[in-house]
Amino acid sequence: MSVRTAVVLAAGEGTRLRPLTRNRPKPMLPAGNRPILEYVFDALVEAGLDRIVVVVGYKRDRVQDHFGPSYRGVPLSYVTQGKQLGSGHALLQARDAVSGPVLVVNGDRVIDGETVGSVIDHFETDPETPALAVLERQDASHYGAVDLRDGDLHSIVEKPETDEYRLINGGIYAFPESIFDEIEATPRAEGELALTDTIARLIDSDRVRAVTTDGLWVDATYPWDLLTVAREVLARGRVTESNRRDSVWVADSAHVHADATLQAPVVVGPDCEVAAGTVLGPDAALGANVTVGANATVQQSVLDADTRVDAGATLVDTVAGQDVTLGVETVVPGGPADVQIGTEVFEDRTLGAVFADRVTTRGNVSVSPGTLVGPSATLHAGVHAFGHVAEDAEVVR
């Protein structure tokens, strides 16, 4: 029996991406100028899946309202994980919506149809044996590292503390329908039910095949990773906007002034307005309905939907959420910087600033590299911002 149904795990928040995930789940953050989850759905459609079941949870309305009942003609159905109790628990929520073998993917990583298709093809040669995608990465410390023996999984080590591993679990799985019974039989660890724990049990009792791939696979773990994701998407041309010319994509409904300069690669989304004298790019991604004022500069940056950049602003290595307003002469000079996420400090990260949803700067604001500004904060005229600015904060000179 061939695999026709996919389950997409999209219930998590992505706490290490705060403050950007304060108002939406990680799968809805921008990869270039589209949500990460759109790339996942594209990959499933391109691989020939007939039906997609989406497990939602945190801020689930942001997913359901955006996509609705179908995507590119493929029906979408939604099931809810009420509490985030692990990836195995998330998959169990889809049990009643699935019959037969199933493809399972994480909804928070940019992938392509070729990678998905290769996992399906390997699985269908022996549809009683699970298969998963395996990728090579220089740094496996943030992922599930894998050890292989004769093409099969020998072990999975979550977030290894040594640098001896080079292969990681790609989070793309093909399972027989019995996977649901296997998950239910897996003991919980600290109240959570991880899919990788079930896979470890399957390795011990039988076999799990590894499908090595070098296809598109990009993950954002921390805010600065969204800049890397955008670069990768642009470099590979994974942009759907029309009017591509020399790695410059401009949507039909966008208006770019003849005296603006677009330095490839760059994407300008639908209904954007780019004024005279503006320099966009390289590696700039503008979401829908973004306005960039005269003589502004936006480089190596991601500006999500409904953001406004006023005249004379300079943004380098910047991530802006939705409905952000950056006033006249706002200056973000770019990284590198030391960035604190929770209690951990990450040194020499390429990050100018993160502006979460609905942030406003009033003009002549300067921002130190590595600054994180929480949702709905206001930086008044002449302010110099650094470090962390709290949600709803009013910062005055």
Summary of the structure (lengths in Angstrom):
residues: 397
radius of gyration: 21.6
end to end distance: 66.4
largest distance: 66.4
contacts: 1485
relative contact order: 0.11
helix: 19%
strand: 35%
